Amino acid sequence: MVAATKVILIIEYDGTRYHGSQLQAKLPTIQGEIERALDRLTGEGQRIAVASRTDAGVHAKGQVVSFKTGSSLLLLTFVKGLNHYLPRDIAVKAAYRVDASFNVRRDAFSREYNYYVLNSQTRSPVREGFSYLVSGYLNIEAMNEVCEALVGEHDFASFASSIEVGKKSTVRRVYQARVERKEELVIFNIVANSFLPHQVRNTVGVLIRVGLGRVSPDEVYSIIEARRPGQAGPMAPACGLCLMRVNYSVPFEGEKSENL
């Protein structure tokens, strides 16, 4: 019998038709599809662990998941085999074997998200489903002034839509927050140790109001200090949000798939 090992997968997906990354009964989810494909490939019926939960409609380029397996399949076979069974809007990009003690959630140093705003007078069929259309011209300088205030360790309760009962802390450390314009596309990038529910989308919502001149940076500072759920926003739609990567203090150690 082959000893059980832990495998890490890097996953990319279009989240449009899924009810988030976390398993939900009778609803299509990223976890559900991956576990179904794993079962078809190995017959083991294993549960996966997901590094960063994403909401319904949110996309990912670098989601990280792990699972234990007794299979002796090569890592490249995991990549190709899972991609054979997965739907076209989910893909395994890479696979690694890691130490059994590695935890994709607890060992993550930070998560990085991009939010894409199409700042245009007209819609874009090519970007439909992957960006949020805002027709009014956005002041990037004003938005970045607010971004500077977000960096560091703060209580971000005002940026959560709600706080779970018994939640230990609403303090998060933001390592980077910035907005840049690439022609008609405005990209908000944020890196933090972790995020509160809907924190990024509520942050984008208030940044858009700042960019349109409807809210001043001073008002945003007051929102931060209020520390009351729902003060920021309104929440930007899920379509523009993408998990870019999950960062770890050291690279994955151990065997990796041969196509890397």
Rosetta silent file (secondary structure, phi, psi, omega in degrees, C-alpha in Angstrom):
SEQUENCE: MVAATKVILIIEYDGTRYHGSQLQAKLPTIQGEIERALDRLTGEGQRIAVASRTDAGVHAKGQVVSFKTGSSLLLLTFVKGLNHYLPRDIAVKAAYRVDASFNVRRDAFSREYNYYVLNSQTRSPVREGFSYLVSGYLNIEAMNEVCEALVGEHDFASFASSIEVGKKSTVRRVYQARVERKEELVIFNIVANSFLPHQVRNTVGVLIRVGLGRVSPDEVYSIIEARRPGQAGPMAPACGLCLMRVNYSVPFEGEKSENL
SCORE:     score description
SCORE:     0.000 S_00000001
   1 L     0.000  135.806  179.868    0.000    0.000    0.000 S_00000001
   2 L   -77.360  131.639  178.303    1.276    3.471   -0.929 S_00000001
   3 L   -66.114  143.490 -179.752    1.727    5.803    2.068 S_00000001
   4 L   -66.882  138.949  175.653   -0.567    8.836    2.010 S_00000001
   5 E  -127.892  166.479  178.101    1.032   12.075    0.858 S_00000001
   6 E  -106.392  133.280 -179.923   -0.188   15.663    0.615 S_00000001
   7 E  -117.527  137.087  175.699   -0.577   17.299   -2.794 S_00000001
   8 E  -106.238  135.254  174.768   -0.907   21.027   -3.498 S_00000001
   9 E  -119.170  138.462  170.178   -2.740   22.295   -6.591 S_00000001
  10 E   -98.359  123.403 -170.208   -2.631   25.781   -8.086 S_00000001
  11 E  -118.827  138.650  171.918   -6.080   26.465   -9.532 S_00000001
  12 E  -118.199  138.943  178.416   -7.410   29.036  -12.000 S_00000001
  13 E  -154.933  151.680  168.881  -11.143   29.560  -12.503 S_00000001
  14 L   -93.644  110.919 -172.697  -13.869   31.715  -13.915 S_00000001
  15 L   -84.788    6.408 -171.392  -16.220   31.981  -10.958 S_00000001
  16 L   -52.397  -45.547 -172.683  -19.211   33.341  -12.877 S_00000001
  17 L   -99.673   11.916 -177.514  -21.456   30.305  -12.600 S_00000001
  18 L  -110.204  150.071  178.867  -20.319   29.112   -9.169 S_00000001
  19 L   -91.675   46.985  177.894  -21.697   29.836   -5.702 S_00000001
  20 L    94.062  179.627 -177.848  -18.225   30.480   -4.323 S_00000001
  21 L   -83.322  -28.619 -172.767  -15.241   28.295   -3.576 S_00000001
  22 L   -82.919  141.648 -178.730  -16.645   26.560   -0.494 S_00000001
  23 L   -56.193  132.330  175.155  -18.728   23.401   -0.749 S_00000001
  24 L  -137.510  136.281 -177.844  -22.509   23.942   -0.626 S_00000001
  25 L   -62.816  130.545  173.048  -25.179   21.278   -0.872 S_00000001
  26 L    65.332   13.865  176.921  -26.966   21.134   -4.238 S_00000001
  27 L  -126.314  143.158  179.305  -25.163   24.235   -5.566 S_00000001
  28 L   -70.982  126.370  178.210  -22.213   24.353   -7.995 S_00000001
  29 L  -135.778  162.371  178.088  -18.983   25.346   -6.222 S_00000001
  30 H   -64.153  -46.449  178.844  -15.282   25.255   -7.008 S_00000001
  31 H   -58.786  -43.864 -179.385  -14.610   22.813   -4.159 S_00000001
  32 H   -60.262  -42.942 -179.091  -17.418   20.547   -5.307 S_00000001
  33 H   -67.829  -40.643 -179.454  -16.106   20.368   -8.871 S_00000001
  34 H   -67.065  -43.570  179.758  -12.510   19.686   -7.801 S_00000001
  35 H   -64.436  -36.302  178.057  -13.543   16.975   -5.348 S_00000001
  36 H   -65.365  -42.819  178.979  -15.738   15.353   -7.994 S_00000001
  37 H   -66.328  -39.971  177.860  -12.840   15.340  -10.473 S_00000001
  38 H   -61.591  -41.691 -179.771  -10.460   13.947   -7.851 S_00000001
  39 H   -64.173  -38.933  179.459  -12.860   11.128   -7.059 S_00000001
  40 H   -68.725  -32.492 -178.255  -13.146   10.230  -10.741 S_00000001
  41 H   -79.822  -40.687 -172.847   -9.356   10.262  -11.100 S_00000001
  42 H  -113.400  -22.476 -176.634   -8.376    8.413   -7.901 S_00000001
  43 L    72.949   15.126 -174.036  -11.579    6.903   -6.493 S_00000001
  44 L   -92.502  -20.330 -179.743  -10.563    8.097   -3.027 S_00000001
  45 L    62.613   40.107 -176.378  -13.386   10.563   -2.276 S_00000001
  46 L   -82.236  147.220  169.567  -11.045   13.032   -0.565 S_00000001
  47 L   -84.918  148.005  175.380  -11.982   16.470    0.798 S_00000001
  48 L  -107.270  156.622  171.434   -9.790   19.381   -0.222 S_00000001
  49 E  -106.949  138.688 -176.241   -8.626   22.373    1.825 S_00000001
  50 E  -113.979  133.173 -173.739   -8.832   25.805    0.175 S_00000001
  51 L   -71.091  -39.755 -175.829   -6.356   28.596    0.979 S_00000001
  52 L  -140.660  116.534 -179.680   -8.619   31.614    0.374 S_00000001
  53 L   -68.656  136.021  175.115  -12.405   31.504    0.214 S_00000001
  54 L  -119.673  143.780 -177.755  -13.936   33.335   -2.720 S_00000001
  55 L   -76.942  171.456  175.869  -17.553   34.477   -2.959 S_00000001
  56 L   -54.713  130.455  176.478  -20.066   33.621   -5.657 S_00000001
  57 L    85.729   -6.185 -179.357  -18.972   35.055   -8.999 S_00000001
  58 L   -86.359  142.896 -176.761  -15.385   35.820   -7.927 S_00000001
  59 E   -99.974  171.530  175.983  -12.543   34.563  -10.126 S_00000001
  60 E  -150.142  140.355  170.236   -9.060   33.222   -9.348 S_00000001
  61 E  -105.735  -25.186 -175.068   -5.744   32.926  -11.144 S_00000001
  62 E  -139.740   46.620  173.760   -3.781   31.490   -8.219 S_00000001
  63 E   -68.458  147.760 -179.716   -6.048   29.703   -5.759 S_00000001
  64 E  -121.524  128.654  176.669   -4.245   27.046   -3.705 S_00000001
  65 E  -130.519  159.029  178.221   -5.854   23.795   -2.551 S_00000001
  66 E  -138.722  159.005  175.440   -4.510   20.663   -0.904 S_00000001
  67 E  -158.381  156.782  175.237   -5.585   17.082   -0.340 S_00000001
  68 E   -95.491  144.150 -179.133   -4.199   13.822    1.016 S_00000001
  69 E  -147.551  145.742  172.210   -3.852   10.885   -1.300 S_00000001
  70 L   -99.863    4.397 -178.179   -2.641    7.311   -1.282 S_00000001
  71 L   -73.618  145.326  177.071   -2.396    7.347   -5.063 S_00000001
  72 L   -96.574   12.209  179.856    0.952    6.758   -6.741 S_00000001
  73 L   -58.652  142.904  173.544   -0.018    8.883   -9.757 S_00000001
  74 L   -65.861  153.102 -179.817    2.648   11.235  -11.050 S_00000001
  75 H   -61.606  -38.530  177.985    2.012   14.918  -10.376 S_00000001
  76 H   -63.251  -31.802  176.401    1.815   15.621  -14.089 S_00000001
  77 H   -68.744  -36.934  173.957   -0.877   12.945  -14.271 S_00000001
  78 H   -59.654  -46.176 -179.196   -2.804   14.764  -11.547 S_00000001
  79 H   -61.046  -53.680 -176.589   -2.620   17.971  -13.584 S_00000001
  80 H   -69.412  -40.105 -178.560   -3.656   16.397  -16.875 S_00000001
  81 H   -66.917  -44.798  178.620   -6.145   13.966  -15.375 S_00000001
  82 H   -64.839  -40.669  178.253   -7.977   16.560  -13.292 S_00000001
  83 H   -64.641  -27.039  175.300   -8.116   18.963  -16.216 S_00000001
  84 H   -66.909  -40.443 -175.672   -9.697   16.178  -18.250 S_00000001
  85 H   -89.463  -22.681 -178.381  -12.511   15.770  -15.719 S_00000001
  86 L   -74.639  152.008  173.684  -12.932   19.406  -14.656 S_00000001
  87 L   -65.998  163.787 -172.311  -15.329   21.755  -16.495 S_00000001
  88 L   -65.158  -19.508 -178.157  -13.775   24.227  -18.923 S_00000001
  89 L   -92.913    9.870  173.393  -14.014   27.154  -16.493 S_00000001
  90 E  -133.560  135.468  179.992  -11.718   25.501  -13.907 S_00000001
  91 E  -142.291  140.229  171.046   -8.118   24.443  -14.561 S_00000001
  92 E   -86.398  124.359 -177.642   -5.246   22.978  -12.564 S_00000001
  93 E   -96.850  -28.066 -178.856   -2.116   24.962  -13.426 S_00000001
  94 E  -162.452  161.115  177.712    0.464   23.117  -11.303 S_00000001
  95 E  -141.444  146.065  179.124    0.858   20.420   -8.648 S_00000001
  96 E  -137.008  150.173  165.467    3.362   19.806   -5.831 S_00000001
  97 E   -99.532  132.167 -176.684    3.941   17.157   -3.201 S_00000001
  98 E  -130.068  170.978  177.636    4.556   18.761    0.193 S_00000001
  99 L   -62.652  146.407 -176.898    5.153   17.759    3.777 S_00000001
 100 L   -61.008  -23.744 -178.190    2.082   16.402    5.567 S_00000001
 101 L   -80.557  -10.911 -177.070    2.262   19.236    8.108 S_00000001
 102 L   -67.432  132.141 -179.661    1.811   21.952    5.458 S_00000001
 103 L  -120.991  117.876 -172.728   -1.482   23.853    5.854 S_00000001
 104 L   -64.687  -26.615  179.205   -2.635   25.918    2.877 S_00000001
 105 L   -88.174  -55.644 -173.467   -4.599   28.358    5.070 S_00000001
 106 L   -69.278  -30.530 -177.758   -2.534   28.724    8.239 S_00000001
 107 L   -86.659   -1.846  178.409    0.839   28.739    6.476 S_00000001
 108 E   -74.657  131.715  178.132   -0.177   31.467    4.012 S_00000001
 109 E   -80.468  -39.301 -179.241    1.623   34.755    4.608 S_00000001
 110 E  -160.127  163.939  172.966   -0.758   36.869    2.526 S_00000001
 111 E  -120.625  143.360 -178.249   -3.482   36.866   -0.131 S_00000001
 112 E  -124.456  127.251  179.459   -3.425   39.147   -3.168 S_00000001
 113 E  -122.855  147.404  166.502   -6.490   40.327   -5.067 S_00000001
 114 E  -114.656  142.664  170.252   -7.051   42.519   -8.107 S_00000001
 115 E  -121.463  129.658 -174.258  -10.298   44.309   -8.835 S_00000001
 116 E  -107.864  122.769  176.587  -10.856   45.420  -12.440 S_00000001
 117 E  -113.270  125.411  173.045  -12.964   48.470  -13.279 S_00000001
 118 E   -87.881  104.204 -176.433  -13.750   49.296  -16.894 S_00000001
 119 E   -94.012   84.155 -170.482  -13.749   53.098  -16.801 S_00000001
 120 L  -148.795  155.595  176.074  -15.516   53.750  -20.082 S_00000001
 121 L   -77.443  -17.627 -177.399  -18.612   55.307  -21.566 S_00000001
 122 L  -127.347  152.270  178.902  -19.408   52.076  -23.389 S_00000001
 123 L   -72.013  163.221  178.780  -19.519   48.441  -22.386 S_00000001
 124 L  -126.583  108.744  177.872  -16.929   45.922  -23.541 S_00000001
 125 L   -57.482  -32.012 -179.207  -18.148   42.487  -24.631 S_00000001
 126 L   -68.476  -36.322 -177.533  -14.575   41.167  -24.280 S_00000001
 127 L   -95.387   -2.029  179.907  -14.331   42.285  -20.636 S_00000001
 128 L   -57.809  131.220 -179.920  -17.931   41.431  -19.738 S_00000001
 129 L    90.453  -10.458 -179.694  -17.974   39.198  -16.687 S_00000001
 130 L  -128.472   10.194  176.609  -14.427   40.127  -15.633 S_00000001
 131 L  -157.853  164.284 -179.399  -14.745   43.840  -14.852 S_00000001
 132 E  -110.828  122.545 -177.366  -17.204   46.391  -13.484 S_00000001
 133 E   -78.764  121.808  173.894  -18.296   49.176  -15.837 S_00000001
 134 E  -126.048  116.584 -172.737  -18.060   52.692  -14.349 S_00000001
 135 L   -82.681  -30.604  179.532  -18.812   55.438  -16.868 S_00000001
 136 L   -72.436  142.807 -176.682  -17.775   58.495  -14.820 S_00000001
 137 L   -66.558  132.030 -177.103  -14.101   59.419  -14.997 S_00000001
 138 L   -97.737  132.518  177.544  -12.174   58.167  -11.951 S_00000001
 139 L   -85.321  100.967 -175.460   -9.573   60.317  -10.183 S_00000001
 140 H   -67.181  -36.247 -179.445   -6.747   57.841   -9.610 S_00000001
 141 H   -61.617  -45.236  179.020   -4.719   60.256   -7.479 S_00000001
 142 H   -64.727  -39.593  179.226   -7.564   60.703   -4.980 S_00000001
 143 H   -63.822  -40.097 -179.769   -8.151   56.951   -4.859 S_00000001
 144 H   -72.118  -25.425  174.062   -4.473   56.305   -4.116 S_00000001
 145 H   -62.148  -41.155  176.750   -4.538   58.881   -1.325 S_00000001
 146 H   -69.106  -39.612 -179.973   -7.100   56.686    0.406 S_00000001
 147 H   -56.929  -36.992  178.895   -5.099   53.549   -0.420 S_00000001
 148 H   -60.375  -35.009 -179.949   -2.169   54.940    1.553 S_00000001
 149 H   -73.806  -19.645 -179.234   -4.385   55.102    4.640 S_00000001
 150 H   -80.854  -24.307 -176.359   -5.347   51.448    4.229 S_00000001
 151 L   -70.773  137.762 -178.489   -1.779   50.162    4.407 S_00000001
 152 E   112.708 -172.437 -179.658   -0.724   48.855    7.810 S_00000001
 153 E   -95.164  119.419 -177.319   -2.543   47.152   10.647 S_00000001
 154 E  -141.344  162.228  169.925   -6.057   48.518   11.194 S_00000001
 155 E   -85.804  111.793 -175.177   -9.465   47.503   12.443 S_00000001
 156 L  -101.492   28.233 -178.694  -11.377   47.040    9.168 S_00000001
 157 H   -54.589  -37.001 -178.082  -14.786   46.325   10.711 S_00000001
 158 H   -65.759  -16.700 -177.652  -16.348   49.129    8.623 S_00000001
 159 H   -98.609    1.738  175.270  -15.328   47.312    5.443 S_00000001
 160 L   -96.040  141.698  177.462  -17.105   44.075    6.322 S_00000001
 161 L   -68.992  -33.938  176.844  -20.718   43.599    5.271 S_00000001
 162 L  -159.140  162.736  178.877  -21.313   41.785    8.555 S_00000001
 163 L  -115.887  126.836  179.492  -19.299   40.259   11.339 S_00000001
 164 L   -62.553  140.273  177.669  -19.723   36.610   12.213 S_00000001
 165 L   -59.960  130.006  179.812  -20.895   35.979   15.760 S_00000001
 166 L    83.867    5.210  178.822  -17.900   35.114   17.902 S_00000001
 167 L   -60.504  129.460 -173.284  -15.401   36.481   15.386 S_00000001
 168 L   -68.280  -44.479 -174.458  -12.160   36.981   17.299 S_00000001
 169 L  -153.260  147.075  173.940  -10.844   40.087   15.580 S_00000001
 170 L  -108.749   13.907  177.144  -11.569   42.483   12.728 S_00000001
 171 E   -84.576  130.957  176.630   -7.958   43.696   12.661 S_00000001
 172 E  -134.894  153.946  177.295   -6.092   42.920    9.458 S_00000001
 173 E  -107.372  118.518  176.919   -2.663   43.902    8.126 S_00000001
 174 E   -97.641  121.848 -178.407   -2.606   45.352    4.610 S_00000001
 175 E   -89.076  -29.386 -177.868    0.830   45.162    3.017 S_00000001
 176 E  -155.638  137.340  173.983   -0.019   46.919   -0.228 S_00000001
 177 E  -149.246  125.293 -178.393   -2.952   48.833   -1.693 S_00000001
 178 E  -159.140  157.937  177.524   -2.814   50.833   -4.915 S_00000001
 179 E  -123.553  136.397  174.425   -4.787   51.840   -7.987 S_00000001
 180 E  -136.979  152.966  179.006   -3.397   52.154  -11.497 S_00000001
 181 E  -108.512  131.621  172.158   -4.880   52.991  -14.870 S_00000001
 182 E  -124.746   92.670 -173.733   -4.097   51.052  -18.030 S_00000001
 183 L    57.070 -118.389 -178.085   -6.019   52.899  -20.755 S_00000001
 184 L   -84.338   -7.588 -176.193   -9.702   52.264  -19.964 S_00000001
 185 E   -96.724  125.616  174.611   -8.968   49.673  -17.305 S_00000001
 186 E  -106.727  124.705 -173.634   -8.545   50.776  -13.680 S_00000001
 187 E  -117.026  122.578  173.926   -6.955   48.089  -11.515 S_00000001
 188 E  -100.976  124.217  179.771   -7.089   48.036   -7.724 S_00000001
 189 E  -116.437  132.870  178.452   -4.480   45.747   -6.159 S_00000001
 190 E  -141.114  137.350  178.331   -4.468   44.809   -2.481 S_00000001
 191 E  -126.576  127.205 -179.827   -2.296   42.420   -0.485 S_00000001
 192 E  -147.144  164.360  178.962   -3.119   41.526    3.129 S_00000001
 193 L   -63.148  -38.333  172.912   -2.582   38.748    5.622 S_00000001
 194 L  -166.171  175.249 -175.457   -6.294   37.896    5.265 S_00000001
 195 L  -131.688  148.831  172.942   -9.612   39.619    4.588 S_00000001
 196 L   -76.876  163.061  177.779  -12.954   40.077    6.307 S_00000001
 197 L   -55.000  123.325  177.241  -16.142   39.028    4.478 S_00000001
 198 L    65.372   15.677 -177.485  -16.609   41.308    1.430 S_00000001
 199 H   -59.192  -45.528 -176.083  -13.741   43.556    2.590 S_00000001
 200 H   -67.456  -44.459 -177.454  -12.185   43.972   -0.858 S_00000001
 201 H   -68.163  -34.055  174.950  -15.454   44.629   -2.675 S_00000001
 202 H   -71.071  -35.264  175.199  -16.569   47.169   -0.057 S_00000001
 203 H   -62.119  -45.341  177.928  -13.170   48.837   -0.287 S_00000001
 204 H   -61.356  -40.838 -179.994  -13.580   49.111   -4.062 S_00000001
 205 H   -57.701  -45.618 -179.248  -17.072   50.519   -3.571 S_00000001
 206 H   -74.189  -33.780  177.213  -15.863   53.395   -1.430 S_00000001
 207 H   -63.275  -38.570  177.441  -12.791   53.971   -3.644 S_00000001
 208 H   -63.160  -40.963  177.901  -15.050   54.375   -6.671 S_00000001
 209 H   -63.821  -36.439  175.552  -17.077   57.015   -4.796 S_00000001
 210 H   -66.100  -45.546 -179.044  -13.830   58.808   -3.970 S_00000001
 211 H   -62.172  -31.007  178.650  -12.696   58.589   -7.588 S_00000001
 212 L   -85.636   -3.343  178.967  -16.000   60.061   -8.774 S_00000001
 213 L    80.652   16.043 -178.358  -15.709   62.917   -6.267 S_00000001
 214 L   -90.142  -19.440  178.085  -18.755   61.860   -4.259 S_00000001
 215 L  -136.111  137.543  178.769  -16.799   61.111   -1.077 S_00000001
 216 L   -87.525  156.435  175.127  -13.690   62.894    0.207 S_00000001
 217 H   -55.057  -37.830  179.314  -10.635   61.092    1.554 S_00000001
 218 H   -60.783  -37.116  177.970  -11.367   62.640    4.971 S_00000001
 219 H   -65.679  -34.890  177.947  -14.789   60.981    4.966 S_00000001
 220 H   -67.721  -38.374  177.738  -13.145   57.621    4.285 S_00000001
 221 H   -60.336  -38.626  177.932  -10.825   58.136    7.241 S_00000001
 222 H   -65.887  -37.182  177.662  -13.924   58.664    9.391 S_00000001
 223 H   -62.882  -42.580  178.325  -15.420   55.452    7.984 S_00000001
 224 H   -60.104  -46.125 -176.906  -12.275   53.556    9.002 S_00000001
 225 H   -68.712  -25.425 -177.671  -12.423   55.005   12.507 S_00000001
 226 H   -63.516  -36.663  176.917  -16.146   54.198   12.897 S_00000001
 227 L    55.753   41.769  178.119  -15.416   50.440   12.994 S_00000001
 228 L  -122.633  126.119 -178.618  -19.026   49.578   12.239 S_00000001
 229 L   -54.182  139.668  176.413  -19.899   46.898    9.638 S_00000001
 230 L    88.116    1.244 -178.183  -21.460   48.219    6.449 S_00000001
 231 L   -73.686  -34.728  177.863  -20.041   51.750    6.660 S_00000001
 232 L   -84.074  176.474  178.956  -17.906   51.372    3.526 S_00000001
 233 L   112.471 -161.114    2.781  -19.258   50.513    0.113 S_00000001
 234 L   -64.970  154.502 -175.119  -21.620   50.130   -1.609 S_00000001
 235 L   -62.849  127.064  176.640  -20.211   46.677   -2.317 S_00000001
 236 L   -70.926  149.879 -178.182  -18.801   46.385   -5.837 S_00000001
 237 L   -65.078  156.468 -174.342  -20.091   43.412   -7.867 S_00000001
 238 H   -66.159  -27.501 -170.605  -18.227   40.121   -7.773 S_00000001
 239 H   -57.810  -28.197 -176.903  -17.419   40.044  -11.507 S_00000001
 240 H   -87.395   -4.845 -172.279  -14.436   42.413  -11.212 S_00000001
 241 E   -97.451  136.655 -179.973  -12.673   40.575   -8.399 S_00000001
 242 E  -142.392  127.064  171.941   -9.900   38.031   -8.921 S_00000001
 243 E   -75.213  114.090 -174.855   -7.680   36.191   -6.438 S_00000001
 244 E   -83.145  -43.735 -179.815   -4.249   36.588   -8.016 S_00000001
 245 E  -166.638  158.898  170.716   -2.134   34.500   -5.670 S_00000001
 246 E  -112.630  125.604 -173.279   -1.678   33.158   -2.185 S_00000001
 247 E  -101.763  140.375  178.020    1.788   33.945   -0.846 S_00000001
 248 E  -122.091  151.978 -174.842    3.871   31.776    1.471 S_00000001
 249 L   -65.077  -28.772  174.898    7.012   32.731    3.379 S_00000001
 250 L  -130.335  151.366  177.661    8.960   29.985    1.604 S_00000001
 251 L   -62.660  157.568  174.908    8.297   28.356   -1.770 S_00000001
 252 L   -56.344  132.057  177.822    6.584   24.991   -1.817 S_00000001
 253 L  -101.154  155.150  177.456    9.152   22.337   -1.043 S_00000001
 254 L   105.636 -173.232 -176.945    9.215   18.853   -2.454 S_00000001
 255 L   -64.184  142.370  176.706    8.441   17.283   -5.802 S_00000001
 256 E  -128.134  162.449 -177.150    6.640   19.414   -8.380 S_00000001
 257 L   -63.843  147.240 -169.611    4.803   18.629  -11.593 S_00000001
 258 L   -71.593  -14.620 -177.206    7.094   18.149  -14.556 S_00000001
 259 L   -88.436    7.075 -179.904    5.514   20.835  -16.745 S_00000001
 260 L   -90.960    0.000    0.000    6.735   23.703  -14.494 S_00000001
